[in-house]
C-alpha cells in the first residue's frame, strides 16, 4: 500500500473516532440537562394532577350532597296533612318537629348551616353530634341518632310514619 494513501486514511479514521466520542460526551451533557428539566416538569405536573384530583373529589362530594338535598326537597309541603296527623300547626322546615330538637338546638343547627329538613336529612349523625359538641356542655345529653331519618320523613311528607315512629322515641332516642 502506498504510504501517501495510508496517512490520510489513518487521519480520517482517527478524526472519525475522536468525533464520535466527542459527540457522545457533548450529547450526554445536553441529554442529561434535558432529562433533569423534564424530570422537574414531570414533578410539577404530578403535583398539579394531585391538586386537581383533590378538587375533583371535593366537587363530586359537593355535587352528590347537593343532589341528595335537591332530590329530598322535591316533595311538596302539605301543612293540612301534617296538622291532621300532629294535631297542631306545622311550618315547613321547622326543625322542632323532630323529636329531640327544641328551640335552642334548632338555633344551634341554623348557626351551623342546617336550616331545612332536607339539609338535616343529608347530614350525618356524626355531623349532628359535632354541632352539639361545639354547642357546649349543655347539649351533650342529646342524641342525634334518629334526627336525619326523622328529617327525611318530614321532608318527604310521610307524616303518619314520622308520628308513629316518634311515639316510640324518648327525646329522639330509640
C-alpha positions in Angstrom: 0.0 0.0 0.0 1.2 3.4 -0.8 2.2 5.4 2.3 0.8 8.6 0.8 -2.7 7.0 1.0 -2.1 5.5 4.4 -1.6 8.8 6.3 -4.8 10.4 5.1 -6.7 7.2 5.8 -5.4 6.9 9.3 -6.0 10.6 9.9 -9.6 10.2 8.7 -10.2 7.1 10.9 -8.7 8.9 13.9 -10.8 12.0 13.3 -13.9 9.9 12.9 -13.2 8.1 16.2 -12.5 11.3 18.1 -15.6 13.0 16.6 -17.7 10.0 17.6 -16.5 10.2 21.2 -16.7 14.0 21.4 -20.3 13.8 20.1 -21.3 11.3 22.8 -19.7 13.4 25.5 -21.4 16.6 24.3 -24.7 14.9 23.7 -24.7 13.2 27.0 -24.4 16.5 28.8 -27.2 18.0 26.8 -29.4 14.9 27.3 -28.6 15.0 31.0 -29.7 18.6 31.2 -32.8 17.9 29.2 -33.6 14.9 31.3 -33.3 17.0 34.5 -35.6 19.6 33.0 -38.2 17.1 32.0 -38.0 15.4 35.4 -38.6 18.7 37.1 -41.6 19.5 34.8 -42.9 16.0 35.5 -42.8 16.6 39.2 -44.7 19.9 38.8 -47.3 18.2 36.7 -47.8 15.4 39.2 -48.3 18.0 42.0 -50.8 19.8 39.8 -52.5 16.5 39.0 -52.9 15.7 42.7 -54.4 19.1 43.4 -56.9 18.6 40.5 -57.8 15.1 41.8 -58.5 16.6 45.3 -60.5 19.4 43.8 -62.5 16.9 41.6 -63.2 14.7 44.6 -64.4 17.7 46.6 -66.6 18.8 43.7 -68.1 15.4 43.3 -68.8 15.2 47.1 -70.5 18.7 47.0 -72.4 17.7 43.9 -73.6 14.5 45.5 -74.6 16.3 48.6 -76.4 19.0 46.6 -78.2 16.4 44.5 -79.3 14.5 47.6 -80.6 17.7 49.2 -82.3 18.7 45.9 -83.8 15.3 45.5 -85.0 15.2 49.0 -86.6 18.7 48.6 -88.8 17.9 45.7 -91.7 16.9 47.9 -94.4 19.5 48.2 -95.2 20.5 51.8 -98.8 19.8 52.8 -99.5 21.7 56.0 -103.0 20.4 56.3 -101.9 16.8 56.2 -99.2 17.5 58.8 -101.8 19.3 61.0 -104.2 16.4 60.7 -101.5 13.9 61.9 -99.8 16.0 64.6 -102.9 17.9 65.7 -101.2 21.2 65.6 -99.8 23.7 63.0 -96.6 22.5 61.4 -94.5 25.0 59.5 -92.3 24.0 56.6 -88.7 23.2 57.6 -89.5 23.7 61.3 -86.7 21.5 62.8 -88.6 21.4 66.2 -91.0 18.9 64.7 -88.1 16.4 65.0 -88.2 14.5 68.3 -85.3 15.6 70.4 -84.9 19.1 68.8 -86.1 22.2 70.7 -85.7 25.9 70.1 -82.1 26.0 71.3 -80.9 23.1 69.3 -82.8 24.4 66.3 -80.9 27.7 66.7 -77.6 25.8 67.0 -78.3 23.9 63.9 -79.2 27.0 62.0 -76.0 28.7 63.1 -74.1 25.7 61.6 -75.9 25.8 58.2 -78.7 23.3 58.8 -81.9 25.2 58.1 -84.2 22.7 56.4 -85.4 19.2 56.8 -83.6 18.2 53.6 -80.3 19.6 55.0 -80.8 17.8 58.3 -81.7 14.6 56.4 -78.5 14.9 54.3 -76.3 15.5 57.4 -74.7 12.5 59.1 -75.3 11.6 62.7 -71.6 12.4 63.2 -72.0 15.9 61.8 -75.0 16.5 64.1 -73.0 15.3 67.1 -70.1 17.5 66.1 -72.5 20.5 66.1 -73.9 19.5 69.5 -70.3 19.2 70.9 -69.4 22.6 69.6 -72.5 24.0 71.3 -71.2 23.3 74.7 -71.7 21.1 77.7 -75.5 21.7 78.0 -76.0 19.9 74.7 -74.0 16.8 75.5 -77.1 14.9 76.8 -78.8 15.0 73.4 -78.5 12.1 71.0 -78.9 13.0 67.3 -79.0 9.3 66.1 -82.6 9.5 64.7 -82.6 13.1 63.6 -81.6 12.7 59.9 -84.1 9.9 59.4 -86.9 11.9 61.1 -86.0 14.9 58.9 -86.1 12.7 55.8 -89.6 11.5 56.7 -90.7 15.1 57.4 -89.2 16.4 54.1 -90.9 13.6 52.2 -94.2 14.4 53.8 -94.5 11.0 55.5 -96.3 12.5 58.5 -98.1 9.4 59.7 -94.9 7.3 59.6 -93.0 10.0 61.4 -95.7 10.5 64.1 -95.8 6.7 64.8 -92.1 6.4 65.0 -91.8 9.5 67.3 -94.3 7.7 69.6 -91.6 5.1 70.2 -88.8 7.6 70.8 -87.8 9.2 74.0 -86.3 12.6 73.4 -85.2 11.5 70.0 -83.6 8.3 71.3 -84.6 4.8 70.4 
